[in-house]
Amino acid sequence: MRENVSTPHSTRASMQAFLIVWLGQFGSQVGSRMTHFSLTLWAWEITGQATALALVGFFTQVPRLLITPFAGVIVDRWNRKQLMIVGDTVASASTLVMLWLYRTDQLQIWHLYGAGAINGAFGQIQQLAYTTSMTLMVPRRHYSRAISLNFLSGYGSNIFGPAVAGILYPVVGLSGIFLTDLGTFAIATLTVLFATIPQPNHTESHTIWYKDLAVGFHFLAHRPGMIGILVTAALFQLTNEMANAIHAPMILARSGSSAQVLAIVSATAGAGGVVGAILMTVWQGPRPRIYGVLFGMVGAGFSKIGLSLSCNLGLWIPMQFCSSFNFPIMGGSGNAIWLSKVPPEIQGRVFSISLLIKGLIAPLGRLLVGPLADRVFEPAMMPGGQLNLVFGGIFGRIFGTGKGAGIATLYGLCAVAMTIVGLGGWCYRPLRTIEANLPDYSPDYLPDYETATERSD
């Protein structure tokens, strides 16, 4: 027997519920960014080593990657509202433990690794539960607007979190930052607790876990357009992650190691993302939405090409703004397609496949680009280097020579690849026509694919 879906009584009520939850999550993100920034300062004061900071990110990402396939099954089978509360509760508990360790002079670097691992695993489940809950909380015509608000909170927290922490940290210290973060967690938990969050239909499932995992793959395998958007997004993610990994080194190398210039470019990136998210919130993006995905990829690629060609803020600022401006349009349009096409009761398992692929792609891109920049492109773009001797020295005339030129060349090639991915997606007809040829999910859709794995026995 299938449970009835709890549906909102009105469009206004559903949007109000989402906005309340969103405000709580935004505050929590700002608090988390404050803590992350302050812990970065604390760890640097204690160790003076970049490796210690890099390992925090490593121990956070690995558990997220490992839990992702199982997170999809958990989110589809359990109450998503409760999972969101559990995620915030675990994060609060880890912050409380670190506060106690700090106040008793016992906090060490390895404690951050453990907290990162725990928060990474539970945070992935919480984020997936939050994302899939939007489908039933928000009317379909407002999917792009809701997703854009999530981009706005992400970019906004990256701006406000470090800014507020930079002001408060010298005054209240790490203890004060921890307490502020705990306050934001409490508010986020309360907004979820008292909000009306509809739950999807659930079917009685007696399948063992690996067959439950296969449901997402089975759904995608019969939909070329969905596979197309997944593969295109993965290729774009690979090239974009490679560019992001050498973005700061490129700016520093070509600005005389100016931290001020890097800070201005980083702030410009946040501003571009915020403006793009606000525009999408009001406009909701182009129709069909796939145009926003593909044109956003091309626009971001072209903008990053401009970044690679410059050596000064005069071009870096507008190009960085344009690059970041495209990501909320691209992401908001793409996520709205996923929410519209995938039935709510299996979104956890389907979305987890996308998260898993992107989770694998991101470290791969960063692993490849470092050696390429340091050992291949930088030496090749020095005066007399190999790339300056081929094609009549065209690379040297475009990107210059000397320190930073090799990084800029590799960054530019990654940007060209990003542009090609977007154009290639346009040439793949099942992707370009996905919204016309693949119908939106129906509220009374019977998920036969859930029993397909059982019948295959």
C-alpha positions as semicolon CSV with decimal commas, in nm:
position;residue;x (nm);y (nm);z (nm)
1;M;0,000;0,000;0,000
2;R;0,135;0,336;-0,102
3;E;0,127;0,623;0,144
4;N;-0,038;0,944;0,036
5;V;0,182;1,237;-0,044
6;S;0,135;1,527;0,191
7;T;0,082;1,818;-0,042
8;P;0,080;2,188;0,044
9;H;-0,261;2,349;0,073
10;S;-0,158;2,638;-0,150
11;T;0,122;2,767;-0,363
12;R;0,177;3,052;-0,119
13;A;0,201;2,815;0,179
14;S;0,455;2,594;0,006
15;M;0,675;2,887;-0,092
16;Q;0,649;3,029;0,259
17;A;0,757;2,699;0,410
18;F;1,053;2,678;0,174
19;L;1,159;3,037;0,243
20;I;1,152;2,976;0,619
21;V;1,368;2,666;0,585
22;W;1,596;2,844;0,336
23;L;1,654;3,135;0,574
24;G;1,750;2,892;0,849
25;Q;1,989;2,705;0,620
26;F;2,140;3,032;0,497
27;G;2,211;3,141;0,853
28;S;2,364;2,803;0,926
29;Q;2,586;2,828;0,617
30;V;2,709;3,171;0,726
31;G;2,789;3,032;1,071
32;S;2,971;2,733;0,922
33;R;3,176;2,959;0,697
34;M;3,266;3,174;0,997
35;T;3,388;2,866;1,183
36;H;3,579;2,737;0,881
37;F;3,752;3,072;0,830
38;S;3,838;3,105;1,199
39;L;3,969;2,749;1,222
40;T;4,184;2,821;0,918
41;L;4,338;3,117;1,102
42;W;4,381;2,909;1,418
43;A;4,540;2,616;1,233
44;W;4,777;2,848;1,049
45;E;4,879;3,013;1,377
46;I;4,945;2,670;1,531
47;T;5,119;2,492;1,243
48;G;5,216;2,747;0,977
49;Q;5,163;2,468;0,720
50;A;4,931;2,454;0,420
51;T;4,928;2,073;0,437
52;A;4,736;2,078;0,765
53;L;4,463;2,289;0,606
54;A;4,452;2,076;0,292
55;L;4,404;1,761;0,500
56;V;4,094;1,908;0,664
57;G;3,935;1,931;0,320
58;F;4,055;1,582;0,233
59;F;3,905;1,419;0,542
60;T;3,580;1,604;0,481
61;Q;3,544;1,508;0,115
62;V;3,634;1,139;0,134
63;P;3,349;1,042;0,372
64;R;3,109;1,249;0,159
65;L;3,214;1,050;-0,144
66;L;3,189;0,713;0,029
67;I;2,846;0,780;0,178
68;T;2,691;0,924;-0,138
69;P;2,543;0,606;-0,296
70;F;2,398;0,495;0,038
71;A;2,276;0,848;0,113
72;G;2,044;0,826;-0,187
73;V;1,881;0,509;-0,053
74;I;1,855;0,655;0,298
75;V;1,692;0,976;0,174
76;D;1,437;0,785;-0,035
77;R;1,344;0,544;0,246
78;W;1,350;0,764;0,556
79;N;1,170;1,080;0,659
80;R;1,359;1,365;0,493
81;K;1,260;1,623;0,752
82;Q;1,406;1,406;1,028
83;L;1,725;1,354;0,826
84;M;1,770;1,730;0,792
85;I;1,731;1,770;1,169
86;V;1,978;1,487;1,231
87;G;2,234;1,654;1,001
88;D;2,211;1,986;1,183
89;T;2,218;1,812;1,522
90;V;2,535;1,618;1,441
91;A;2,704;1,934;1,313
92;S;2,603;2,114;1,635
93;A;2,739;1,830;1,846
94;S;3,076;1,831;1,670
95;T;3,101;2,211;1,711
96;L;3,014;2,177;2,080
97;V;3,286;1,914;2,125
98;M;3,545;2,135;1,955
99;L;3,438;2,427;2,174
100;W;3,494;2,214;2,486
101;L;3,832;2,093;2,358
102;Y;3,938;2,450;2,282
103;R;3,825;2,588;2,618
104;T;4,017;2,308;2,796
105;D;4,330;2,363;2,583
106;Q;4,303;2,017;2,430
107;L;4,208;2,107;2,071
108;Q;4,455;1,966;1,818
109;I;4,471;1,957;1,439
110;W;4,366;1,593;1,417
111;H;4,041;1,681;1,595
112;L;3,953;1,892;1,291
113;Y;4,008;1,589;1,068
114;G;3,768;1,381;1,274
115;A;3,506;1,655;1,289
116;G;3,541;1,708;0,914
117;A;3,486;1,338;0,845
118;I;3,174;1,320;1,062
119;N;3,028;1,644;0,929
120;G;3,111;1,543;0,572
121;A;2,919;1,216;0,594
122;F;2,612;1,348;0,776
123;G;2,623;1,675;0,584
124;Q;2,593;1,489;0,254
125;I;2,279;1,312;0,375
126;Q;2,137;1,636;0,512
127;Q;2,206;1,827;0,190
128;L;2,053;1,554;-0,026
129;A;1,743;1,542;0,196
130;Y;1,710;1,920;0,170
131;T;1,750;1,924;-0,208
132;T;1,500;1,645;-0,271
133;S;1,247;1,802;-0,031
134;M;1,224;2,108;-0,257
135;T;1,031;1,907;-0,518
136;L;0,719;1,883;-0,302
137;M;0,766;2,206;-0,108
138;V;0,783;2,432;-0,413
139;P;0,547;2,448;-0,715
140;R;0,714;2,329;-1,035
141;R;0,708;2,670;-1,198
142;H;0,919;2,803;-0,910
143;Y;1,190;2,532;-0,917
144;S;1,442;2,762;-1,085
145;R;1,367;3,037;-0,834
146;A;1,413;2,805;-0,535
147;I;1,738;2,661;-0,668
148;S;1,864;3,014;-0,740
149;L;1,798;3,104;-0,378
150;N;2,023;2,813;-0,281
151;F;2,297;2,953;-0,505
152;L;2,240;3,292;-0,344
153;S;2,287;3,144;0,004
154;G;2,602;2,962;-0,110
155;Y;2,769;3,266;-0,264
156;G;2,635;3,494;0,007
157;S;2,773;3,280;0,289
158;N;3,112;3,275;0,116
159;I;3,110;3,655;0,128
160;F;2,949;3,725;0,466
161;G;3,094;3,434;0,664
162;P;3,464;3,522;0,629
163;A;3,387;3,897;0,649
164;V;3,199;3,866;0,978
165;A;3,453;3,618;1,116
166;G;3,738;3,851;1,025
167;I;3,575;4,122;1,236
168;L;3,468;3,904;1,530
169;Y;3,767;3,670;1,558
170;P;4,009;3,927;1,705
171;V;3,737;4,036;1,950
172;V;3,563;3,718;2,067
173;G;3,822;3,460;1,966
174;L;3,753;3,105;1,850
175;S;3,518;3,039;2,144
176;G;3,291;3,324;2,038
177;I;3,285;3,199;1,680
178;F;3,191;2,850;1,797
179;L;2,907;2,990;2,007
180;T;2,780;3,198;1,717
181;D;2,785;2,891;1,493
182;L;2,591;2,692;1,753
183;G;2,330;2,967;1,754
184;T;2,287;2,947;1,377
185;F;2,254;2,567;1,397
186;A;1,981;2,604;1,658
187;I;1,786;2,847;1,439
188;A;1,823;2,619;1,133
189;T;1,699;2,318;1,330
190;L;1,398;2,508;1,462
191;T;1,297;2,629;1,115
192;V;1,301;2,270;0,988
193;L;1,127;2,136;1,298
194;F;0,828;2,370;1,269
195;A;0,810;2,384;0,887
196;T;0,567;2,176;0,683
197;I;0,786;1,953;0,466
198;P;0,580;1,713;0,251
199;Q;0,711;1,359;0,212
200;P;0,708;1,160;-0,115
201;N;0,519;0,840;-0,179
202;H;0,698;0,533;-0,052
203;T;0,656;0,178;-0,165
204;E;0,705;-0,131;0,043
205;S;1,054;-0,246;-0,051
206;H;1,200;-0,584;0,035
207;T;1,501;-0,552;-0,194
208;I;1,848;-0,581;-0,053
209;W;2,065;-0,272;-0,052
210;Y;2,258;-0,322;-0,377
211;K;1,936;-0,369;-0,574
212;D;1,798;-0,055;-0,414
213;L;2,109;0,128;-0,531
214;A;2,048;0,006;-0,888
215;V;1,714;0,188;-0,910
216;G;1,884;0,520;-0,994
217;F;2,100;0,364;-1,265
218;H;1,797;0,184;-1,412
219;F;1,603;0,510;-1,430
220;L;1,883;0,693;-1,612
221;A;1,972;0,406;-1,846
222;H;1,643;0,442;-2,036
223;R;1,661;0,820;-2,074
224;P;1,934;0,937;-2,316
225;G;1,861;1,302;-2,244
226;M;1,925;1,258;-1,872
227;I;2,245;1,067;-1,943
228;G;2,345;1,349;-2,178
229;I;2,297;1,618;-1,914
230;L;2,484;1,404;-1,659
231;V;2,782;1,338;-1,887
232;T;2,796;1,701;-2,005
233;A;2,787;1,826;-1,646
234;A;3,062;1,580;-1,547
235;L;3,292;1,688;-1,831
236;F;3,228;2,053;-1,749
237;Q;3,297;1,979;-1,383
238;L;3,630;1,818;-1,471
239;T;3,757;2,111;-1,676
240;N;3,616;2,369;-1,435
241;E;3,780;2,201;-1,134
242;M;4,112;2,197;-1,318
243;A;4,079;2,569;-1,384
244;N;3,971;2,643;-1,027
245;A;4,271;2,457;-0,885
246;I;4,515;2,691;-1,059
247;H;4,304;3,007;-1,043
248;A;4,467;3,151;-0,730
249;P;4,823;3,055;-0,836
250;M;4,765;3,221;-1,175
251;I;4,644;3,546;-1,014
252;L;4,928;3,548;-0,761
253;A;5,196;3,462;-1,018
254;R;5,085;3,738;-1,254
255;S;5,026;4,004;-0,987
256;G;5,357;3,983;-0,804
257;S;5,209;3,761;-0,530
258;S;4,964;4,032;-0,428
259;A;4,721;3,901;-0,166
260;Q;4,518;4,219;-0,210
261;V;4,465;4,154;-0,580
262;L;4,362;3,795;-0,510
263;A;4,117;3,914;-0,244
264;I;3,961;4,163;-0,488
265;V;3,922;3,895;-0,755
266;S;3,773;3,652;-0,502
267;A;3,525;3,916;-0,380
268;T;3,433;3,987;-0,741
269;A;3,360;3,617;-0,790
270;G;3,121;3,623;-0,494
271;A;2,952;3,939;-0,620
272;G;2,903;3,789;-0,968
273;G;2,747;3,478;-0,819
274;V;2,514;3,678;-0,597
275;V;2,396;3,897;-0,886
276;G;2,341;3,591;-1,106
277;A;2,145;3,419;-0,829
278;I;1,928;3,728;-0,769
279;L;1,856;3,754;-1,141
280;M;1,754;3,389;-1,157
281;T;1,534;3,432;-0,850
282;V;1,341;3,709;-1,026
283;W;1,364;3,583;-1,386
284;Q;1,371;3,204;-1,329
285;G;1,592;3,156;-1,633
286;P;1,537;3,098;-2,004
287;R;1,289;2,858;-2,158
288;P;1,366;2,586;-2,239
289;R;1,582;2,554;-1,929
290;I;1,845;2,351;-2,113
291;Y;1,943;2,674;-2,290
292;G;2,043;2,817;-1,953
293;V;2,260;2,511;-1,887
294;L;2,444;2,506;-2,220
295;F;2,473;2,882;-2,272
296;G;2,586;2,915;-1,911
297;M;2,867;2,669;-1,979
298;V;2,972;2,859;-2,290
299;G;2,949;3,194;-2,111
300;A;3,159;3,072;-1,818
301;G;3,415;2,926;-2,057
302;F;3,449;3,247;-2,259
303;S;3,484;3,452;-1,941
304;K;3,762;3,229;-1,809
305;I;3,940;3,258;-2,143
306;G;3,942;3,634;-2,082
307;L;4,082;3,577;-1,733
308;S;4,372;3,378;-1,874
309;L;4,467;3,650;-2,122
310;S;4,506;3,932;-1,871
311;C;4,772;4,039;-1,623
312;N;4,582;4,316;-1,442
313;L;4,265;4,392;-1,251
314;G;4,127;4,598;-1,538
315;L;4,028;4,277;-1,719
316;W;4,029;4,031;-1,430
317;I;3,741;4,204;-1,250
318;P;3,485;4,206;-1,537
319;M;3,586;3,860;-1,658
320;Q;3,565;3,710;-1,309
321;F;3,229;3,875;-1,252
322;C;3,094;3,737;-1,581
323;S;3,230;3,391;-1,509
324;S;3,065;3,363;-1,167
325;F;2,748;3,528;-1,298
326;N;2,691;3,232;-1,532
327;F;2,703;2,957;-1,268
328;P;2,368;3,028;-1,093
329;I;2,199;3,044;-1,435
330;M;2,360;2,716;-1,541
331;G;2,307;2,540;-1,210
332;G;1,958;2,672;-1,146
333;S;1,837;2,569;-1,491
334;G;2,001;2,227;-1,474
335;N;1,878;2,140;-1,126
336;A;1,526;2,249;-1,219
337;I;1,532;1,996;-1,503
338;W;1,637;1,719;-1,263
339;L;1,364;1,811;-1,014
340;S;1,101;1,819;-1,290
341;K;1,193;1,490;-1,459
342;V;1,275;1,262;-1,166
343;P;0,986;1,134;-0,948
344;P;1,025;1,249;-0,584
345;E;1,025;0,897;-0,441
346;I;1,353;0,805;-0,616
347;Q;1,524;1,144;-0,633
348;G;1,766;1,051;-0,356
349;R;1,901;0,752;-0,548
350;V;1,910;0,931;-0,883
351;F;2,064;1,252;-0,749
352;S;2,323;1,055;-0,554
353;I;2,458;0,918;-0,883
354;S;2,520;1,272;-1,003
355;L;2,682;1,366;-0,672
356;L;2,899;1,054;-0,681
357;I;3,026;1,121;-1,033
358;K;3,098;1,485;-0,954
359;G;3,264;1,380;-0,629
360;L;3,498;1,154;-0,821
361;I;3,563;1,410;-1,095
362;A;3,657;1,700;-0,867
363;P;3,966;1,543;-0,703
364;L;4,069;1,387;-1,035
365;G;4,083;1,729;-1,201
366;R;4,277;1,881;-0,914
367;L;4,516;1,585;-0,909
368;L;4,595;1,619;-1,279
369;V;4,633;1,995;-1,308
370;G;4,902;2,051;-1,045
371;P;5,176;1,841;-1,208
372;L;5,073;1,968;-1,552
373;A;5,113;2,329;-1,442
374;D;5,439;2,289;-1,248
375;R;5,625;2,032;-1,457
376;V;5,496;2,082;-1,810
377;F;5,340;2,420;-1,886
378;E;5,547;2,651;-1,665
379;P;5,884;2,531;-1,804
380;A;5,742;2,522;-2,157
381;M;5,634;2,888;-2,139
382;M;5,962;3,026;-2,012
383;P;6,173;3,220;-2,266
384;G;6,300;2,955;-2,506
385;G;6,049;2,697;-2,379
386;Q;5,898;2,442;-2,612
387;L;5,556;2,603;-2,640
388;N;5,723;2,930;-2,739
389;L;5,899;2,755;-3,024
390;V;5,599;2,586;-3,187
391;F;5,337;2,741;-3,414
392;G;5,551;3,046;-3,467
393;G;5,551;3,135;-3,096
394;I;5,176;3,197;-3,093
395;F;5,135;3,082;-2,732
396;G;5,396;3,331;-2,616
397;R;5,225;3,614;-2,803
398;I;4,887;3,524;-2,651
399;F;4,981;3,441;-2,291
400;G;5,321;3,603;-2,258
401;T;5,633;3,435;-2,123
402;G;5,799;3,395;-1,786
403;K;5,656;3,313;-1,446
404;G;5,283;3,247;-1,450
405;A;5,256;3,225;-1,828
406;G;5,246;2,845;-1,823
407;I;4,971;2,843;-1,560
408;A;4,774;3,098;-1,762
409;T;4,815;2,887;-2,077
410;L;4,682;2,576;-1,902
411;Y;4,399;2,781;-1,747
412;G;4,308;2,914;-2,092
413;L;4,305;2,564;-2,242
414;C;4,077;2,445;-1,962
415;A;3,846;2,739;-2,036
416;V;3,841;2,648;-2,406
417;A;3,751;2,291;-2,309
418;M;3,464;2,422;-2,094
419;T;3,331;2,614;-2,393
420;I;3,360;2,309;-2,618
421;V;3,168;2,097;-2,367
422;G;2,878;2,344;-2,375
423;L;2,877;2,357;-2,755
424;G;2,907;1,978;-2,773
425;G;2,604;1,941;-2,549
426;W;2,411;2,163;-2,787
427;C;2,501;1,932;-3,076
428;Y;2,365;1,625;-2,891
429;R;1,999;1,629;-2,990
430;P;1,856;1,417;-2,704
431;L;2,008;1,668;-2,462
432;R;1,907;1,979;-2,656
433;T;1,545;1,857;-2,678
434;I;1,524;1,690;-2,336
435;E;1,240;1,907;-2,209
436;A;1,028;1,853;-2,520
437;N;1,084;1,478;-2,550
438;L;1,099;1,369;-2,185
439;P;0,779;1,445;-1,991
440;D;0,782;1,575;-1,636
441;Y;0,708;1,320;-1,366
442;S;0,339;1,269;-1,288
443;P;0,219;1,300;-0,926
444;D;0,045;0,963;-0,957
445;Y;0,337;0,801;-1,139
446;L;0,378;0,433;-1,046
447;P;0,752;0,364;-1,021
448;D;0,772;0,033;-1,205
449;Y;1,150;0,069;-1,217
450;E;1,152;0,007;-0,840
451;T;1,040;-0,352;-0,899
452;A;1,244;-0,403;-1,214
453;T;1,543;-0,520;-1,014
454;E;1,323;-0,764;-0,821
455;R;1,181;-0,910;-1,143
456;S;1,532;-0,953;-1,283
457;D;1,591;-1,229;-1,027
